[in-house]
Amino acid sequence: MNRLNNRERSLVSLGAALASNCVPCIEFHIPGARRAGLSDREIESALEIADKVRQVPARAVLETALARTGTSSDDTAEPVSSECGCSGSDPTFGCDGVT
């Protein structure tokens, strides 16, 4: 685990905390990210990307559940994507949108 610096570990921790829906984890890791030198804007960006990534499987689960009940989501819902959710829009995080 020593291959990641403190900033990188903080970014991973924030993503994991958000993905696991753990409020105490978020409350713990945001101050830690600040101590690691991340700005509030960098923290916000990491949280926004993590949220986009976690929404993809959440949307797929909803679609599957609705299909099993013979219902479908309304036409305004975003389509389910096979990509990770970040669309590779932020090269800072090294994702190229490929799963």
C-alpha positions in Angstrom: 0.0 0.0 0.0 3.0 2.3 0.2 3.0 2.7 -3.6 0.3 5.4 -3.2 1.1 8.8 -1.7 -1.2 10.3 1.0 -3.2 12.3 -1.6 -3.9 9.2 -3.7 -4.8 7.2 -0.7 -7.2 9.9 0.4 -8.9 9.9 -3.1 -9.3 6.2 -3.0 -10.7 6.4 0.6 -13.2 9.0 -0.5 -14.4 7.0 -3.4 -14.8 3.8 -1.3 -16.6 5.7 1.4 -19.1 7.2 -1.0 -19.5 3.9 -2.9 -20.3 2.1 0.4 -22.8 4.8 1.5 -20.9 5.2 4.7 -21.7 8.6 6.4 -19.2 8.1 9.2 -16.5 7.1 6.7 -17.2 10.3 4.6 -17.0 12.4 7.8 -13.7 10.8 8.7 -12.1 10.9 5.3 -12.9 14.5 4.2 -10.7 16.0 7.0 -8.1 13.4 6.2 -8.1 14.4 2.6 -7.6 18.1 3.6 -4.7 17.1 5.8 -3.2 15.2 2.8 -3.2 18.5 0.9 -6.4 18.1 -1.2 -8.4 21.3 -1.8 -12.1 21.4 -1.3 -12.5 21.6 -5.0 -10.4 18.5 -5.5 -12.4 16.7 -2.9 -15.7 17.7 -4.5 -14.5 16.5 -7.9 -13.5 13.2 -6.5 -16.9 12.8 -4.8 -18.7 13.8 -8.0 -16.8 11.2 -10.0 -17.3 8.5 -7.4 -21.1 9.3 -7.4 -21.3 9.0 -11.2 -19.5 5.7 -11.0 -21.8 4.3 -8.4 -24.9 5.5 -10.2 -24.3 3.1 -13.1 -24.9 -0.2 -11.2 -27.6 1.5 -9.1 -29.5 2.4 -12.3 -29.0 -1.2 -13.6 -30.4 -2.7 -10.4 -33.4 -0.4 -10.6 -34.0 -1.3 -14.3 -33.7 -5.0 -13.5 -36.1 -4.7 -10.6 -38.7 -2.8 -12.6 -38.4 -5.3 -15.5 -39.1 -8.1 -13.1 -42.3 -6.4 -12.0 -43.4 -5.7 -15.6 -42.8 -2.0 -15.2 -40.2 0.2 -16.8 -38.7 3.5 -15.7 -40.1 6.6 -17.3 -38.8 7.8 -20.6 -36.8 10.6 -18.9 -34.5 8.2 -17.1 -30.9 8.0 -18.4 -30.0 4.8 -20.3 -27.9 2.2 -18.5 -24.3 2.4 -19.6 -21.7 -0.4 -19.6 -19.0 2.2 -18.8 -17.9 3.1 -15.3 -19.9 6.3 -15.2 -17.2 8.9 -15.3 -17.0 8.9 -19.1 -13.3 9.5 -18.9 -14.0 13.2 -18.6 -11.3 13.9 -16.0 -7.9 12.7 -17.0 -6.7 13.7 -13.6 -8.0 10.4 -12.3 -6.6 8.3 -15.1 -9.9 6.8 -16.3 -10.3 6.5 -20.0 -14.0 5.4 -19.8 -13.1 1.8 -20.6 -14.2 -1.0 -18.3 
